[in-house]
Amino acid sequence: MSVDDIKASLVEANSLMAGARGIFLGATEVAEEGRSLADSACHDSGKGEVVAAVRAFNSAVQEIERAVRRFDSAIELADEYRGQL
């Protein structure tokens, strides 16, 4: 594989990662909307199920945000590597 082939592969991989990142951002919006609906529907509820559901939505949003940061980091590192070739 030539250096140009490697560079092209990195560009393609970054494009795919950017697409996946966008999907995860969409999932963040959906999870945040679900959290907002759960919060408004069950405001001040002390029921265990409600508290657990809100925690689950919060956890989902946090995990998705972590995944997006990982995509950002991977894209940045691949770009740096491509620039060094």
ROSE-4610 file (N, C-alpha, C; in Angstrom, 1 decimal, always signed):
// ROSE-4610
residu = [M/M/M/S/S/S/V/V/V/D/D/D/D/D/D/I/I/I/K/K/K/A/A/A/S/S/S/L/L/L/V/V/V/E/E/E/A/A/A/N/N/N/S/S/S/L/L/L/M/M/M/A/A/A/G/G/G/A/A/A/R/R/R/G/G/G/I/I/I/F/F/F/L/L/L/G/G/G/A/A/A/T/T/T/E/E/E/V/V/V/A/A/A/E/E/E/E/E/E/G/G/G/R/R/R/S/S/S/L/L/L/A/A/A/D/D/D/S/S/S/A/A/A/C/C/C/H/H/H/D/D/D/S/S/S/G/G/G/K/K/K/G/G/G/E/E/E/V/V/V/V/V/V/A/A/A/A/A/A/V/V/V/R/R/R/A/A/A/F/F/F/N/N/N/S/S/S/A/A/A/V/V/V/Q/Q/Q/E/E/E/I/I/I/E/E/E/R/R/R/A/A/A/V/V/V/R/R/R/R/R/R/F/F/F/D/D/D/S/S/S/A/A/A/I/I/I/E/E/E/L/L/L/A/A/A/D/D/D/E/E/E/Y/Y/Y/R/R/R/G/G/G/Q/Q/Q/L/L/L]
num = [1/1/1/2/2/2/3/3/3/4/4/4/5/5/5/6/6/6/7/7/7/8/8/8/9/9/9/10/10/10/11/11/11/12/12/12/13/13/13/14/14/14/15/15/15/16/16/16/17/17/17/18/18/18/19/19/19/20/20/20/21/21/21/22/22/22/23/23/23/24/24/24/25/25/25/26/26/26/27/27/27/28/28/28/29/29/29/30/30/30/31/31/31/32/32/32/33/33/33/34/34/34/35/35/35/36/36/36/37/37/37/38/38/38/39/39/39/40/40/40/41/41/41/42/42/42/43/43/43/44/44/44/45/45/45/46/46/46/47/47/47/48/48/48/49/49/49/50/50/50/51/51/51/52/52/52/53/53/53/54/54/54/55/55/55/56/56/56/57/57/57/58/58/58/59/59/59/60/60/60/61/61/61/62/62/62/63/63/63/64/64/64/65/65/65/66/66/66/67/67/67/68/68/68/69/69/69/70/70/70/71/71/71/72/72/72/73/73/73/74/74/74/75/75/75/76/76/76/77/77/77/78/78/78/79/79/79/80/80/80/81/81/81/82/82/82/83/83/83/84/84/84/85/85/85]
x = [+0.8/+0.0/+0.9/+0.6/+1.5/+1.0/+1.8/+1.5/+0.2/+0.0/-1.2/-2.4/-2.2/-3.3/-3.7/-2.7/-2.9/-3.6/-3.2/-3.9/-5.3/-5.6/-6.9/-7.8/-7.2/-8.0/-8.3/-7.3/-7.6/-8.7/-8.7/-9.8/-11.1/-11.2/-12.4/-12.9/-11.9/-12.3/-12.8/-12.2/-12.6/-14.0/-14.3/-15.6/-16.7/-16.3/-17.3/-17.5/-16.4/-16.5/-17.3/-17.1/-17.9/-19.4/-19.7/-21.1/-21.7/-20.9/-21.3/-21.4/-20.5/-20.6/-22.0/-22.4/-23.6/-24.8/-24.8/-25.8/-25.9/-24.7/-24.7/-25.3/-24.9/-25.5/-27.0/-27.5/-29.0/-29.6/-28.8/-29.3/-29.3/-28.3/-28.3/-29.5/-29.9/-31.1/-32.3/-32.5/-33.6/-33.6/-32.4/-32.3/-32.6/-32.1/-32.4/-33.9/-34.5/-36.0/-36.7/-36.3/-36.9/-36.8/-35.6/-35.4/-36.2/-36.4/-37.2/-38.7/-39.1/-40.5/-40.7/-39.8/-39.9/-39.9/-39.0/-38.9/-40.2/-40.8/-42.0/-43.2/-43.3/-44.4/-44.4/-43.2/-43.1/-42.5/-42.6/-42.0/-42.3/-41.3/-41.4/-41.9/-41.9/-42.3/-41.1/-41.5/-40.5/-40.5/-41.3/-41.4/-40.0/-39.7/-38.4/-38.2/-39.3/-39.2/-39.0/-39.6/-39.4/-38.0/-37.5/-36.1/-35.1/-35.4/-34.5/-34.5/-35.7/-35.8/-35.1/-35.2/-34.5/-33.0/-32.6/-31.1/-30.7/-31.5/-31.2/-31.0/-32.0/-31.9/-30.6/-30.3/-29.1/-27.9/-27.8/-26.7/-26.5/-27.7/-27.6/-27.0/-27.5/-26.9/-25.5/-25.0/-23.6/-22.8/-23.2/-22.5/-22.4/-23.5/-23.5/-22.5/-22.5/-21.6/-20.1/-19.9/-18.5/-18.1/-19.1/-18.8/-18.5/-19.2/-19.0/-17.6/-17.2/-15.8/-14.8/-15.1/-14.1/-14.0/-15.2/-15.1/-14.3/-14.5/-13.8/-12.3/-11.9/-10.5/-9.9/-10.6/-10.1/-10.0/-10.9/-10.8/-9.6/-9.4/-8.3/-7.0/-6.9/-5.6/-5.3/-6.3/-6.1/-5.7/-6.3/-5.8/-4.4/-4.0/-2.6/-1.7/-2.0/-1.2/-1.1/-2.2/-2.2/-1.3/-1.3/-0.5/+1.0/+1.3/+2.7/+3.3/+2.4/+2.8/+3.5]
y = [-1.2/+0.0/+1.2/+2.2/+3.4/+4.4/+5.4/+6.5/+7.2/+7.4/+8.0/+7.1/+5.8/+4.9/+5.0/+5.1/+5.2/+6.5/+7.6/+8.9/+8.8/+8.2/+8.1/+7.3/+6.2/+5.4/+6.2/+7.0/+7.8/+8.8/+9.4/+10.4/+9.7/+8.5/+7.7/+7.3/+6.9/+6.5/+7.7/+8.8/+10.0/+10.4/+10.2/+10.5/+9.6/+8.4/+7.4/+7.7/+8.1/+8.4/+9.7/+10.7/+11.9/+11.6/+10.7/+10.2/+9.6/+8.7/+8.0/+9.1/+10.0/+11.1/+11.8/+12.1/+12.8/+12.0/+10.7/+9.8/+9.8/+9.8/+9.9/+11.2/+12.3/+13.6/+13.6/+13.0/+12.8/+12.0/+11.0/+10.2/+11.0/+11.9/+12.7/+13.6/+14.2/+15.0/+14.2/+13.0/+12.1/+11.8/+11.4/+11.1/+12.3/+13.4/+14.6/+15.0/+14.8/+15.0/+14.1/+12.8/+11.8/+12.2/+12.6/+13.0/+14.2/+15.2/+16.4/+16.0/+15.1/+14.6/+13.9/+13.0/+12.3/+13.2/+14.2/+15.2/+16.0/+16.4/+17.2/+16.4/+15.2/+14.3/+13.8/+13.7/+13.1/+14.1/+15.3/+16.4/+16.1/+16.1/+16.0/+14.6/+13.6/+12.3/+11.6/+11.0/+10.3/+8.8/+8.4/+6.9/+6.4/+5.3/+4.7/+4.5/+4.1/+3.9/+5.1/+6.2/+7.5/+8.0/+7.9/+8.3/+7.5/+6.2/+5.3/+5.7/+6.0/+6.3/+7.6/+8.6/+9.9/+9.7/+8.9/+8.5/+7.8/+6.9/+6.2/+7.1/+8.1/+9.1/+9.9/+10.3/+11.1/+10.3/+9.1/+8.2/+8.0/+7.8/+7.6/+8.8/+10.0/+11.3/+11.4/+11.1/+11.2/+10.2/+9.0/+8.0/+8.4/+8.9/+9.3/+10.5/+11.4/+12.6/+12.1/+11.1/+10.5/+9.9/+9.2/+8.6/+9.6/+10.7/+11.8/+12.4/+12.6/+13.1/+12.1/+10.8/+9.8/+9.8/+10.0/+10.2/+11.4/+12.5/+13.8/+13.5/+12.8/+12.5/+11.6/+10.6/+9.7/+10.4/+11.3/+12.0/+13.0/+13.6/+14.6/+13.8/+12.7/+11.9/+11.4/+10.9/+10.4/+11.5/+12.7/+13.9/+14.2/+14.2/+14.5/+13.5/+12.2/+11.2/+11.3/+11.6/+11.8/+13.0/+14.0/+15.2/+14.9/+13.9/+13.6/+12.6/+12.0/+11.1/+11.8]
z = [+0.0/+0.0/+0.0/-0.9/-1.0/+0.0/+0.2/+1.2/+0.7/-0.6/-1.1/-0.8/-0.9/-0.6/+0.9/+1.8/+3.2/+3.5/+2.9/+3.1/+2.6/+1.5/+1.0/+1.9/+2.5/+3.4/+4.7/+5.2/+6.3/+6.1/+4.9/+4.6/+4.6/+4.0/+3.9/+5.3/+6.1/+7.5/+8.3/+8.1/+8.8/+8.4/+7.1/+6.6/+7.2/+7.3/+7.9/+9.4/+10.1/+11.5/+11.7/+10.8/+10.9/+10.7/+9.8/+9.6/+10.9/+11.5/+12.7/+13.8/+13.9/+14.9/+14.8/+13.5/+13.3/+13.8/+13.6/+14.0/+15.6/+16.2/+17.7/+18.2/+17.5/+17.9/+17.8/+16.7/+16.6/+17.7/+18.1/+19.3/+20.6/+20.7/+21.9/+21.9/+20.8/+20.8/+21.2/+20.7/+21.0/+22.5/+23.0/+24.4/+25.3/+24.9/+25.7/+25.7/+24.5/+24.4/+25.3/+25.3/+26.2/+27.6/+28.0/+29.4/+29.7/+28.8/+29.1/+29.3/+28.4/+28.5/+29.8/+30.2/+31.5/+32.6/+32.6/+33.7/+33.8/+32.7/+32.8/+33.2/+32.7/+33.0/+34.4/+35.0/+36.3/+37.3/+37.1/+37.9/+39.4/+40.2/+41.7/+42.1/+41.2/+41.6/+42.4/+43.4/+44.2/+44.0/+43.0/+42.8/+42.2/+42.7/+42.3/+40.8/+40.2/+38.7/+38.0/+38.4/+37.8/+38.0/+39.2/+39.5/+38.7/+38.6/+37.8/+36.3/+35.8/+34.4/+34.1/+34.9/+34.7/+34.8/+35.7/+35.8/+34.5/+34.0/+32.8/+31.6/+31.5/+30.4/+30.5/+31.8/+32.0/+31.6/+32.0/+31.7/+30.2/+29.5/+28.1/+27.4/+27.8/+27.2/+27.5/+28.7/+29.0/+28.2/+28.0/+27.3/+25.8/+25.3/+23.9/+23.7/+24.6/+24.6/+24.6/+25.5/+25.5/+24.2/+23.6/+22.3/+21.2/+21.2/+20.3/+20.5/+21.7/+22.0/+21.5/+21.6/+21.1/+19.6/+18.9/+17.5/+17.1/+17.8/+17.6/+17.7/+18.8/+19.0/+17.9/+17.6/+16.5/+15.2/+14.9/+13.6/+13.6/+14.8/+14.9/+14.8/+15.5/+15.5/+14.1/+13.4/+12.0/+11.1/+11.3/+10.5/+10.8/+12.0/+12.4/+11.8/+11.8/+11.3/+9.8/+9.1/+7.7/+7.3/+8.1/+7.9/+8.0/+8.8/+9.0/+8.0/+7.2/+6.2/+5.0]
